[in-house]
Amino acid sequence: MFDLIIRNANLPDGRTGFDIGIRGERIAEVAAKIEASAKAEIDASGRLATPPFVDPHFHMDATLSLGLPRMNRSGTLLEGIALWGELRPTLMREALVERALRYCDLAVSQGLLAIRSHVDISDPRLVTVEALLEVRERIAPYIDLQLVAFPQDGYYRSPGAVDALNRALDMGVDIVGGIPHFERTMSDGAASVEALCRIAAERGLPVDMHCDETDDPISRHIETLAAQTIRFGLKGRVAGSHLTSMHSMDNYYVSKLIPLMTEAEINVIPNPLINIMLQGRHDTYPKRRGLTRVRELMEAGLNVSFGHDCVMDPWYSMGSGDMLEVGHMAIHVAQMAGIDDKRKIFDALTVNSAKTMGLEGYGLDKGCNADLVILQARDPLEALRLKPNRLAVIRRGKVIARTPPRVSALHLEGRPSAVDAADYAPAFGN
Ligand code: FE2
């Protein structure tokens, strides 16, 4: 006897028409046909059941603050930074908590059930940290939230950041952050990487830095980050977020850099929506794309996962908590349009990002947490193309969100009466 059985689901690895049996908070069986009964059943009708989406790079302290204290009229990064600087001293804990909780409601509706958020520690009040620690606790039943102590204005450049970062970690923030390319000099940037990796090693914490988020090919802090990762014994526990300068680097140099990153087992976190929006801004034409070398990094065996980064904040007025929107952009900007490519992109929104975050019990195997999402699409490729509705979102065996299928009624003589975009299959299947 099961508590819940999902019938006739397609799985991300290509298996079709499978049943998933759930007992308590765990997946108890995955089989072509489960003969047993259950207290409740969901008919997936040949739609895709996937483990939840995982966002390994986000800013929950800033999300949904678009328009506060006023709109970013130019849409540029610089006006965004200026706006955040105006807003930050006025932030109150209650308002921060409320905005974050509202975003998490949206995330759940999109099947996004694990998020790593950077938390700006530049304001010495650390009200952002207090607020997000409260949020982490309140949403724990439905979202896994990890927090990164992020010295947004620079670890050395911002007065008080060295002290504030340590206080944030003492308060219970999970991960050591950094922003070496924003320090005053290259050598300050390199020194910050060393200092922050040392703190992580001493405290037994992971590292996740905004690293080389610039078009400057000489911005090579990822090299230092990889070297310090090895030196401090942090292999596999360090993430390099953005890495956009790699887009513009000399190819010979990159041929040496990628093996070093592989040796250090760096987790790579590009943010395709933000990268294509913000990079190449100083170019006239041709304009660089600015996304890091996704295909080459994947082919080298590095763990690549994509982040949403921002939703409706001073830097980015778009976004909807839909990780498939992130993957959709990645396919285009990284020019990864092959069948295997798209499956890799889907993995970068799910299994790879779960690995980046070190989530336990993630997946659709027997014994994994009963966390999954049923999409109004048959397979990962269709999901990336359609960004479909999440028909059901399940957390620890309980349905926590449902969305009706998106079907349009047609009023055309001689044509079908309804259109479901998921009925448009390629002639030879995916
Ligand atoms: Fe970021």
Boltz pocket constraint, residues with backbone or C-beta under 6 A from the ligand:
constraints:
  - pocket:
      binder: B
      contacts: [[A, 57], [A, 58], [A, 59], [A, 118], [A, 210], [A, 309]]
      max_distance: 6.0
